Amino acid sequence: MPTFKKEALRLSEWVVKEHPDFFKDLDKISTNNLGIFYKKKQKIKQNPLRFKHLSGGPNCYREAITDNIRLVYYVKSNVIWLLTIGRHNDAYKNYVKRLHSLREKFE
């Protein structure tokens, strides 16, 4: 039982938010890949500061959903911003634009 409480505490420390265009990306993902995405999202929420850092943006990370699908997210204080999910090349093209729009809007 104590392990569950510790895990719940860790999960509650992070807040997950989505870029306004993120849901358009999710609509393009297959149902099977959505299931994988939700499992990966929980892992990211437990430990968002992973070793898969992206160059070109501070505090930006990537997570492989499948061999060709990537999730790109940005970490600022205790907030995890899901920027984009999609095909490998498309995700990397979109993330820079979305990161810039977030910074303009919130900073």
Backbone bond lengths (Angstrom), bond angles and torsions (degrees), N, CA, C in turn:
res aa  C-N    CA-C-N  psi(-1)  N-CA   C-N-CA  omega(-1)  CA-C   N-CA-C  phi
1 M - - - 1.453 - - 1.526 112.18 -
2 P 1.331 121.63 -43.53 1.461 120.82 179.94 1.526 112.60 -60.00
3 T 1.317 117.78 -32.49 1.459 120.36 179.18 1.526 109.99 -62.57
4 F 1.307 117.68 -41.58 1.463 121.34 179.22 1.529 111.07 -60.45
5 K 1.323 117.31 -43.46 1.459 120.64 -179.85 1.520 110.83 -63.16
6 K 1.329 117.21 -41.12 1.462 120.91 178.81 1.524 110.54 -63.52
7 E 1.338 116.90 -42.82 1.462 120.89 178.94 1.525 110.52 -64.21
8 A 1.320 117.22 -41.43 1.459 120.72 179.48 1.519 110.54 -64.50
9 L 1.311 116.97 -37.81 1.456 120.75 177.17 1.517 111.03 -63.55
10 R 1.319 116.83 -45.23 1.455 121.15 179.74 1.526 110.99 -61.89
11 L 1.320 117.22 -42.37 1.458 121.09 -179.53 1.523 111.69 -66.42
12 S 1.320 117.07 -32.48 1.454 118.99 -177.13 1.525 112.44 -79.05
13 E 1.319 118.98 -13.72 1.457 121.39 -179.92 1.525 112.02 -68.77
14 W 1.311 118.38 -29.31 1.458 123.01 -175.94 1.524 110.36 -102.88
15 V 1.325 115.56 140.95 1.455 121.97 175.98 1.525 106.96 -111.77
16 V 1.318 116.93 130.53 1.458 121.28 179.57 1.518 108.92 -103.66
17 K 1.343 115.82 126.88 1.459 121.89 176.20 1.523 107.96 -128.30
18 E 1.311 115.45 156.02 1.455 120.81 -178.18 1.524 110.27 -114.29
19 H 1.315 115.36 143.85 1.465 120.55 171.04 1.527 106.82 -63.44
20 P 1.333 118.84 146.79 1.475 119.91 -178.50 1.532 114.48 -54.67
21 D 1.317 119.24 -30.11 1.470 121.59 -179.85 1.527 113.19 -89.53
22 F 1.324 117.84 -1.85 1.459 120.94 -175.98 1.524 112.05 -62.65
23 F 1.332 117.24 -36.38 1.470 120.07 -177.40 1.527 111.79 -69.02
24 K 1.326 117.70 -27.26 1.469 120.43 173.82 1.525 109.80 -64.39
25 D 1.328 116.13 -37.77 1.463 120.52 177.50 1.524 110.93 -66.07
26 L 1.332 116.13 -41.84 1.474 119.90 -179.50 1.523 111.86 -62.34
27 D 1.327 117.38 -33.06 1.466 120.98 178.81 1.528 111.89 -62.81
28 K 1.313 117.39 -25.06 1.465 121.83 -177.68 1.522 112.83 -87.58
29 I 1.325 117.52 -6.45 1.467 122.31 -176.15 1.532 109.51 -91.27
30 S 1.320 115.84 141.71 1.469 120.02 179.12 1.530 110.66 -69.33
31 T 1.318 115.99 161.95 1.458 121.53 -178.71 1.520 111.45 -61.36
32 N 1.322 117.30 -41.00 1.469 120.39 178.72 1.525 111.07 -61.57
33 N 1.324 115.75 -43.66 1.459 119.73 -179.46 1.526 111.81 -69.95
34 L 1.325 117.52 -28.58 1.465 120.15 175.74 1.529 111.00 -64.29
35 G 1.315 116.34 -39.08 1.466 120.51 176.97 1.520 111.09 -61.62
36 I 1.318 116.10 -43.16 1.463 120.49 177.75 1.528 109.82 -64.32
37 F 1.333 116.01 -41.63 1.472 120.56 179.13 1.528 111.07 -57.64
38 Y 1.328 118.59 -47.08 1.456 120.90 -177.44 1.530 111.87 -63.92
39 K 1.331 117.79 -35.47 1.466 120.70 175.94 1.527 110.39 -67.19
40 K 1.320 116.68 -43.25 1.465 120.64 179.09 1.526 110.65 -65.68
41 K 1.313 116.82 -35.42 1.465 121.31 179.62 1.530 110.35 -60.88
42 Q 1.322 116.84 -39.45 1.467 120.15 177.57 1.523 111.31 -65.98
43 K 1.327 117.06 -39.76 1.467 120.34 177.51 1.521 110.90 -64.68
44 I 1.318 116.52 -40.21 1.466 120.76 178.96 1.522 109.77 -65.09
45 K 1.312 117.09 -39.25 1.457 120.38 -179.54 1.528 111.08 -65.12
46 Q 1.318 117.47 -30.41 1.458 121.29 176.78 1.526 111.38 -73.16
47 N 1.332 116.75 -38.19 1.462 121.10 -177.67 1.526 109.60 -149.63
48 P 1.335 117.96 84.07 1.466 119.87 -176.70 1.532 113.70 -75.33
49 L 1.310 117.85 -23.21 1.468 120.88 -177.64 1.524 108.75 -86.20
50 R 1.313 114.92 77.74 1.459 121.30 -174.26 1.515 110.15 -96.33
51 F 1.304 115.32 176.01 1.459 121.45 -176.77 1.521 112.96 -79.95
52 K 1.297 118.77 -2.26 1.463 121.77 -175.01 1.527 110.25 -97.64
53 H 1.307 115.71 57.85 1.461 122.33 -178.38 1.523 109.68 -74.96
54 L 1.336 116.15 143.11 1.461 121.33 178.10 1.525 110.11 -98.77
55 S 1.311 115.72 137.14 1.456 117.93 172.39 1.524 107.55 -78.43
56 G 1.292 117.14 154.88 1.458 120.56 -179.76 1.512 113.28 100.27
57 G 1.300 117.64 -13.92 1.454 120.66 178.24 1.513 110.35 -153.92
58 P 1.322 118.01 123.38 1.466 118.59 177.69 1.524 110.52 -67.47
59 N 1.307 115.78 141.00 1.466 123.08 179.26 1.522 113.66 62.72
60 C 1.328 117.77 27.52 1.460 122.00 175.62 1.526 109.01 -106.53
61 Y 1.313 114.72 137.56 1.462 120.80 -176.16 1.521 109.53 -134.67
62 R 1.329 115.34 158.81 1.461 121.27 177.28 1.512 108.85 -123.52
63 E 1.301 115.15 153.02 1.462 121.74 176.08 1.516 107.65 -138.93
64 A 1.309 116.31 126.75 1.461 120.78 178.02 1.527 108.93 -75.56
65 I 1.319 115.81 126.19 1.461 121.15 174.72 1.531 108.31 -90.92
66 T 1.326 116.05 -48.31 1.470 123.22 171.34 1.526 106.14 -136.01
67 D 1.323 116.95 -170.45 1.465 119.96 178.10 1.520 111.71 -61.80
68 N 1.329 117.62 -30.15 1.459 120.66 -174.93 1.530 114.43 -116.00
69 I 1.322 118.62 -7.11 1.464 122.01 -178.21 1.532 108.79 -107.38
70 R 1.346 115.39 130.82 1.460 121.33 180.00 1.523 110.68 -124.00
71 L 1.317 115.05 144.25 1.455 123.14 171.10 1.521 106.65 -109.15
72 V 1.328 117.02 130.06 1.457 121.63 177.70 1.519 107.67 -119.07
73 Y 1.335 115.48 130.48 1.458 120.17 -178.80 1.518 110.92 -137.59
74 Y 1.334 114.58 162.45 1.456 123.71 -175.27 1.521 108.03 -126.55
75 V 1.336 117.22 135.91 1.454 121.70 -178.44 1.529 109.20 -112.56
76 K 1.321 115.92 125.03 1.473 121.67 176.68 1.523 107.81 -135.21
77 S 1.300 117.37 118.25 1.468 125.84 -173.77 1.535 108.76 50.62
78 N 1.329 119.94 -115.46 1.469 120.33 179.90 1.528 112.51 -105.77
79 V 1.339 117.48 19.32 1.468 122.13 -178.72 1.522 110.08 -110.68
80 I 1.310 115.59 131.31 1.463 122.86 174.85 1.524 106.60 -104.64
81 W 1.330 116.84 114.04 1.466 121.79 178.81 1.523 108.95 -95.98
82 L 1.326 117.98 115.72 1.458 121.67 174.22 1.527 106.85 -79.87
83 L 1.330 116.52 113.09 1.460 120.95 -174.13 1.514 112.89 -88.29
84 T 1.328 116.81 -52.31 1.464 120.10 -176.23 1.521 110.06 -156.16
85 I 1.320 114.61 154.41 1.460 122.14 172.24 1.517 106.32 -141.63
86 G 1.302 115.83 135.38 1.459 119.14 -179.90 1.511 111.62 168.90
87 R 1.325 114.14 -167.18 1.453 120.05 179.81 1.518 109.46 -57.83
88 H 1.288 115.07 148.90 1.457 123.85 -173.41 1.529 112.64 -42.49
89 N 1.323 118.61 -60.04 1.463 121.71 -175.80 1.522 112.36 -69.43
90 D 1.334 117.90 -38.88 1.462 121.45 -179.76 1.528 111.40 -63.91
91 A 1.319 116.40 -40.81 1.465 120.21 -179.02 1.524 110.83 -61.90
92 Y 1.318 116.53 -42.35 1.462 119.41 -178.82 1.524 112.26 -71.37
93 K 1.323 117.58 -31.03 1.471 120.15 176.05 1.528 110.69 -69.32
94 N 1.316 116.73 -42.33 1.464 121.30 -175.24 1.524 113.83 -74.45
95 Y 1.318 117.11 -30.36 1.454 118.05 -171.10 1.528 113.06 -64.93
96 V 1.321 118.14 -35.63 1.466 120.43 -179.03 1.531 110.07 -65.61
97 K 1.332 116.98 -43.44 1.470 120.84 178.74 1.525 111.03 -62.88
98 R 1.310 115.93 -44.12 1.466 119.74 -177.10 1.519 111.75 -70.80
99 L 1.307 116.85 -37.03 1.459 120.11 177.02 1.533 109.51 -62.79
100 H 1.309 116.54 -43.53 1.463 121.06 179.05 1.534 110.59 -62.44
101 S 1.330 117.65 -43.05 1.470 119.86 -179.94 1.527 111.86 -65.61
102 L 1.330 117.18 -35.73 1.467 120.11 176.50 1.518 111.43 -64.98
103 R 1.308 115.50 -44.39 1.467 119.27 -179.33 1.516 111.40 -63.44
104 E 1.326 117.02 -38.88 1.469 119.76 177.63 1.520 111.52 -65.07
105 K 1.322 116.21 -38.26 1.446 120.76 -174.98 1.532 112.72 -75.78
106 F 1.344 117.13 -39.35 1.457 120.39 -170.86 1.516 114.68 -108.23
107 E 1.292 119.42 -9.03 1.468 119.51 -177.91 1.499 111.40 -115.59
